[in-house]
Amino acid sequence: MDIDPIWEDVTAVAHRLRATGYVPSDHIVNVAFLADRLGKPVLCEGPAGVGKTELAKAIAEASGRRLIRLQCYEGLDEAKALYEWNYKKQLLRIQADQAEAHDWYEIEDSIFSEPFLLTRPLLEAIRSPEPVVLLVDEVDRVEIETEALLLEVLSDFQVSIPELGTIQAKSRPTVLLTSNNTRELSEALKRRCLYLFVDYPDIEREQEIIRSRVPDATEHLADQVSRIVRSIRSIDLKKPPSISEAIDWARTLMLLGVRDVDADTAKATLNVLLKYQTDIEKATKELDTSA
Amino acid sequence: MTGAGIDARAASETLAEGLSRTMLLFIEELRTVGVPVSVAEALDALRAVQIVDLEDRNAFKAALGATLVKNVSHWAAFETAFDVFFSLAPGESVGGGEPEQDLPPELRIPPAGQGAAGGGGDVEDLVESLLRALQDYDDARLRALARMAVSEFAGMEPGRPVGGTYYLYRTLRGVELEALLERILQHARDGVVDRTGASPTPLEERLLREEIEARMERFKDEVKAEIRRRLVDDRGAEALAKTLRKPLLEEVDFMHATSVEMRELRRAVAPLARRLAARLARRRRHRRRGRLDVRRTMRESLSSGGVPLEPRFKHPNPTKPEIMLLCDISGSVASFARFTLQFVYAMSMQFSKVRAFVFIDDIDEVTEYFDTDDLGKALLDINQHAKVVWIDGHSDYGHALVRFNESWGRDVSAKTSILVTGDARNNYHASEAEVLADLGRTARHVYWLNPEPLSYWDTGDSVMSEYGAHCDGVHEVRNLRQLEEFIETLLEAH
């Protein structure tokens, strides 16, 4: 297994990610480059809706590699993440073989071989002949015990199957893990990853994001949207507006034919940005005061 | 004489050695302030800096940050240490150097000593240039001006043991940043009037002000960085790092938190409570107790030809505790009461019922004030309306307990856990500890949370052990981490 770097240099990272419509910050570019060169997974943390999953998609697109996604949820287990024996097929095989009176050891060997293996995302990423991008999404949702499943894949890029032995990666996948920080991840997992905290963007970057995602929006509108969103984020809210909500808001304003956002338009469309009634009330009140 | 090639190699070797020595000291410093850095991570960092372009300060910082810091709450500590240890390192030179060369002559740093001696005209020039730089978004100029402002106003003297904040204050006072804000704002307002013929709406005004404040913040950061750079020059990185060490947020003592720390703490409570709730819920679900669920087991077995391969269980619904919270809100422990209230209410989904009482020398129920989402408002209402003063407004735990027992004692049931928070400093009043014992006989549990260090208990007018004798547990809770630990054991024990 050899490391096959995606990017020639740091500027190539920025350039090629931008070409996919993803607008990375300097920090994201630097960490993405480093991860590629060190061959380490990246753990992305940050509030919901700042583009953590998008980053993985953009990297896949920019590198022309296939994206394999493992969506985590409570109760995710080995059988759903790594591999599973297709026991129905195995049962059929045993029944078919019994008719021909085969030796049991022969049957056992045959039913624990690759044709009876159902590959799940992690194993699939390891077995792929060409390098892939593996996205382990919302890893904080799995139980701490299940996290251990990931460790072997993340540090050694291999999977051990008792009946088959260890399967080594044919090519080293680019791995991204995302977490919304609903719980502390284990030290063991963090140690194996590079850490990337993705926060709400600064105003210039948010403008650029809006312009790239809503191409019809004028510079003026994108500027206003990003400023008002920043202003709303500074209020103490239950759930501050995310980038994706800012984009939705810009789209809504475009659809409504708004070219210039004033306080009344902003207040009338706040429900696109904010999802709690108390937040909307609070923001409405704040937008009417000057400081 | 050695050849030039060998010289160059020797030079680069010493450079690399110097860098890794600084990095090891830096990692040591991170560990000292409480950022856990494993050996594997330190090795990763050493590998990472070989890959990045050392001339690019941001890339260098990203390399260290991504390999060494795995928790966002440690980032601030990392940044402080980074600024101290690598302020001179890769790419950036202090005083002189390339950055200024493309600046107009009036912005170049005057030779040492001349700046402070400069007349009033220079100061005005500086303020005017700053005004222009802030208006034009000119970052390079802003950096140069920050350096000039520090030379001009900070009055830094070598060897003086004052901290960076003192110099920061002097510099900002020197350029009169607040007045500048108003001037730029006025200028921007005029711009709006010129363009639209009307004065800005409140929303526009708000956006303008925020924009200017953001730019000022950038200038302040430059000033801070410059001061730090000079302090490192003067005292050396390790010595300076020692004076800048701050405890991590979860270990900040409630009783001695600064107002900035207070604000950060308040913001940290909700996410902390959310994480704790998620952790508890998960653990509860996974306790493998419960009866066999015959129906679900049979249903599952259909997919394996009627063979029940995997048994399914019914998990019992856990009972939730009922909480009565009694908080001392007298001056000395008010902030602690605030955090306890905030934390318990953030966790209120975990309890079947929460009732809150506050006291000083009299006690009042404040449960109804928490019927809002806005905790700040609830606390404000409590301060204004709760009747907590009986005679003199000095804590009297005894009287508060007696009054509580009279008015609400009959509401205490075998499901209730009573939580008392306070330092048990009773101002030499009667402790009335037997009232607490009475309550304890009915209630399921009585816990006492004391924000004072264990060693102070029972000194002076503290009667902690008199009350403690009748409690199921007395806990020292001085910081967020201890508070979290207590709430966790409380819910686990249930």
Interface residues (C-beta under 8 A of the other chain):
Chain A: V10 D26 H27 N30 V31 F33 L34 A35 R37 L38 K40 V42 L43 E45 E74 Y87 K88 L91 E143 N181 T182 R183 E184 E187 K190 R191 C193 L194 Y195 L196 F197 I203 R227 I228 R230 S231 S234 D236 K238 D262 A263 A266 T278 K282 L287 D288 T289 S290 A291
Chain B: P36 S38 A40 E41 D44 R47 A48 I51 V52 D53 D56 N58 A59 A62 A63 G65 A66 T67 V69 K70 N71 V72 W75 T201 P202 L203 E205 R206 L207 R209 E210 E211 A214 P271 R274 R275 A278 R279 R282 R285 H286 S303 S304 G305 D373 D374 G376
